[in-house]
């Protein structure tokens, strides 16, 4: 197992996670999850991701018709170059 330097969470928050745009994005994703929890589709800690059919960045919304439940591997797979997305 490769050794990684210790992760500086405070720096990461200051430089990325604490930006107003990121806070807004996180709030919007959390709102989508709450909508599906109220509908009984997902529950807290079930290991499922709430995904947007049309991404928020591409003009999607948090309407129930735009939300779907996916496994984390499928929802986050684009990060590994799956489904034709570039790495």
C-alpha positions in Angstrom: 0.0 0.0 0.0 1.5 3.3 -1.0 2.1 5.8 1.7 0.2 9.1 1.4 1.0 12.3 3.1 -1.4 13.3 5.9 -4.5 14.9 4.4 -4.9 18.6 5.5 -8.7 18.9 5.8 -8.6 22.5 7.1 -6.7 23.6 4.0 -9.0 21.5 1.7 -12.0 23.3 3.3 -10.5 26.7 3.0 -9.4 26.3 -0.6 -12.3 24.3 -2.0 -15.1 23.0 0.2 -15.7 26.4 1.9 -16.2 28.3 -1.3 -19.7 29.8 -1.7 -20.3 27.9 -4.9 -19.4 24.6 -3.3 -21.5 25.2 -0.3 -24.5 26.0 -2.6 -23.9 22.8 -4.6 -23.7 20.7 -1.4 -26.9 22.2 -0.1 -28.7 21.4 -3.4 -27.5 17.8 -3.3 -28.6 17.4 0.3 -32.0 18.9 -0.5 -32.4 16.2 -3.3 -31.6 13.5 -0.8 -34.1 14.8 1.8 -36.8 14.9 -0.9 -36.4 11.2 -1.6 -36.1 10.3 2.1 -39.5 12.0 2.7 -40.9 10.0 -0.2 -39.6 6.8 1.4 -37.5 5.9 -1.6 -34.1 6.0 0.3 -33.2 6.0 3.9 -30.3 7.4 5.8 -27.3 5.1 5.8 -28.6 2.7 3.2 -25.5 3.1 1.0 -27.4 4.4 -2.0 -26.7 7.6 -3.9 -29.3 10.1 -5.1 -28.5 11.1 -8.7 -29.9 13.6 -11.1 -30.9 12.4 -14.5 -30.0 15.8 -15.9 -27.0 17.2 -13.9 -27.5 20.4 -12.0 -24.6 21.9 -13.9 -26.4 21.2 -17.1 -29.7 22.8 -16.1 -31.3 20.0 -14.2 -33.4 20.5 -11.1 -34.4 18.9 -7.9 -37.8 17.9 -9.1 -38.8 14.3 -8.3 -38.9 13.5 -12.0 -35.2 14.4 -12.4 -34.0 12.3 -9.4 -33.1 8.6 -9.4 -31.4 6.2 -7.0 -28.2 4.6 -8.0 -25.4 2.6 -6.4 -22.3 4.7 -5.5 -20.2 2.7 -8.1 -22.6 3.7 -10.9 -23.2 7.3 -9.8 -19.5 8.0 -9.3 -18.2 5.8 -12.0 -17.5 8.7 -14.4 -14.6 9.6 -12.2 -12.9 6.4 -13.3 -13.5 7.0 -16.9 -16.6 4.7 -17.2 -19.5 5.3 -19.5 -17.5 7.2 -22.1 -16.5 10.1 -19.9 -13.0 11.4 -20.0 -10.8 11.0 -16.9 
